[in-house]
Amino acid sequence: AHSECRRSGGARAERGARAERGRRPVGPDRPTDCRMSAAKSREHFVANGGLKVSVWSKVLNSKAAWEDKDEFLDVIYWFRQIIAIVLGVIWGVVPLKGFLGIAIFCLINAGILYLYFSSFQQVDEEEYGGTWELTKEGFMTSFALFLVVWIIFYTAIHFE
């Protein structure tokens, strides 16, 4: 008995019962044999037979191939929201006030995202409608989130 078969809660017995009913053969040539490594069993394959790479590995990998444009736009959107939360907390703790805080947020937010998609990922901006489209993707939502977080932290720490 293989250790993976024991851990799977009777997968070998279940496989044997299916084989007796004539549904699937049991043996070493069967692709779901118990000897399959745990890593192989967790891999996900796409329709064309290629290995599907997770979004997280693409985000952290320089010059990743983004077949799905919406997936990359989602990454830009959520990256922007993370930046908004972090800067909102910093602005609230530091205590920055007024137009200067808003202007610095806009510059940092747009600058970091521009560097990410143009230098780190090196995507073709024209595929996404140009640099401006990528720069403004999710900006207003992140601006609103930034303001809420900034106000909450500023009020909680510095309001008397």
N, C-alpha and C positions, 0 to 999 in steps of 0.2 A: 504494500500500500504506500502511495506517495503521500508526503506530508501535506501537500496542497489539497489532496482529495479529502484527507481527514478534516482539514480546516473548513472545507466548503460545506459541511453539514450533510454528508451523505451523497455528494454529487456522483460518486462512482456507482452507488447502488441505483440512483435515479437513472443514470446513463444505461446501466444494465437492463433496467426495466423497460426503457424505451427501445433498446435493441431487441428485447424479446418480443415486443409488440411489432417490430419490423419497421419502425420509423427512421432510425438512424443506426449506422454501423458503429461498433465500438472497436477501437484499435489505435495503433500509433500513428496511422495516416490521418486520423480524424483531427481537424484543426482545433477543436476544443478539448483535446486530450489533457489529462491532469498534469502532464509534464510541461505544459506551457508555462513560461515564466510569469510571475506576477506583473512585471512591467509590460509584457506583451499583452496581457489581458486587459490592461487599462488604456491601451492606445486606441485612438479613434481614427477610423479611416473615412475619407470622403468618397464620393461616388466614383471618381475616376481612379481610385485605388491609391492615391497619395495619402501621406500621413497628415492629419489635421494638426496644425500648430495652434496652441492656445493664444488667446489675445494677450495675456500677461507676458508671455515670452516675446511676442512681437513688440510690445510697448517698451520693453527694456533692451531689445536687440537693435543695434544701429543698422540702418538701411534695410529694415524688414520689408518683405513683400506683402503689400496690402491688396489682395484680390478684391475684397469687398470694400467699396468706398464708404459705405455707411458705417462699417466697423471702425475705420480710421477716424471718421467724424465723431463717432461716439467716444473714442479715446480722447480726442481733443476736448470734447464737451466735459467729460468727467475730470480730466486733468485740470481744466480751468476751474471747476468747482472745488477741487482740493486746494488749489492756489488761493481761491477766495476765502476759504475757511482759515487757512494758515495765516494769510495776511490780515484778515479780520481780527484774529486773536492777537497777533503782534501789535497791530495798530491800537487795539483796545488796552493792551497792557502798557504800551510805551508812554503815554497817551498822545497820540497824534490827533489834531483837530482840523476841521475845515477843508477848504479846497486843496491845500497841500497834500493831505492824506489821500483824497480822491485822485488827484493827478498822479501821485506816485504809484498808487494801486494800478491805475490804467496803464502806465508805462511798464511796470514790472509784469503785469499780467500779459499784455500784448507782446512784450519783449521775450519773455520765457517761452511762450508758445511759438513765436516766430523762430526762435533758435531751435526749438525742438523739431518742428516740421521741416525747416529748411536745412539746418546743419546736421542734426542728429539722425533724423529719419530720411532726409534727402528725397522727399516725395516730389513729384512733378506737380507744382501748384496749379497748373492749367487743367489738370484732370479734375480738380475740385472747384473750378470756377475762378481761379486766380488767388493771389496772395491775400487780397482783401477778404474774400469769402472764408478762407481758413482762419484769418485773424479775428473775424467777428463771430465765428461759430460759437454759440453759447455764451457770448460776452455779457449780454444784458442779464441773463439768469445768474451768472457768477457775480455781476456787479450788485444785484439785489441781495444775494446771499452774503457777500462781503459786507454790505451796509448793515444787515441784520446782526451778523456776528460782531462787527465792530461796535455797534451801539450796545449790544448786550454786555460785552466784556468791559467796555468803557464805563457804562453805567454801574455795573456790579463792583468794579474796583475803585473808581474815582469819584463816584457820586456821593455827596455828603448830606 
